[in-house]
Structures are given as C-alpha cells and as structure tokens.
C-alpha cells in the first residue's frame, strides 16, 4: 500500500494528463487497482516458483526437556499454490484500493502543478 501511495504521488502529472484527455475518475481508479492486482499476482507466482525446490524437504525441531523430536515435511501442492496466488491477489486488491481512490480523487489542476 505504501508503494502504491508513492507511485500515485510520483505520477501526479500523469494522472492530471489523463484527466485532461477525458479519462473518468472511475477509469483511473480501475487502472491503478488493476496494476496493483497484477503486481501482486506476479509476486505470488514468483513466490510459488521460489518455494518449489523446498517441496518434500523434511526438517525437525528437538525438545531438550523431553528429548523428543518433531519432524515437519514440507509439501507444496498445486492447491496450496493456487490458494497462495489467490491470497496475493486479494491482498493486492485491498492494498491498492485506497491509493487508487486517492489517484481518482486528485483534482486536474492540482495534479498538473505537482512536481
């Protein structure tokens, strides 16, 4: 969300130019929200690809009080990856909603004057 707020403030002139060209507030909000969701999905897919080498690895934690060990087996299934990408998409939509609304509410002249 912080990154998208920074992007909105950096692209103030671009937003003002789009408004001058006739784009509606709703279309500007939709474009920023879509950008946020696409970036989140890309991050989710990259995260799934990075975790694939850990599939099937077993690790354990020892307890020195009882001298026992608990083993964990990492299992990455397609269902888990789909859930992860969907979660990333939801978080991207939630994180991009407020900055997109901020971009849509910018006044044309104020946006064009910002540096």
Number of C-alpha atoms within 10 A of each C-alpha: 17 10 12 20 17 11 14 21 19 13 17 21 19 14 23 22 16 16 21 13 9 8 13 13 19 13 13 19 21 17 15 24 23 17 17 25 22 16 16 23 21 15 16 22 17 12 15 18 11 10 12 14 10 12 12 12 10 11 11 10 10 11 10 8 6 7 7 9 12 9 10 12 12 14 13 15 10 10 9 12 18 14 12 17 21 16 15 22 21 15 17 23 22 15 20 26 21 17 24 26 18 15 26 22 14 18 14 16 13 11 20 18 10 12 9
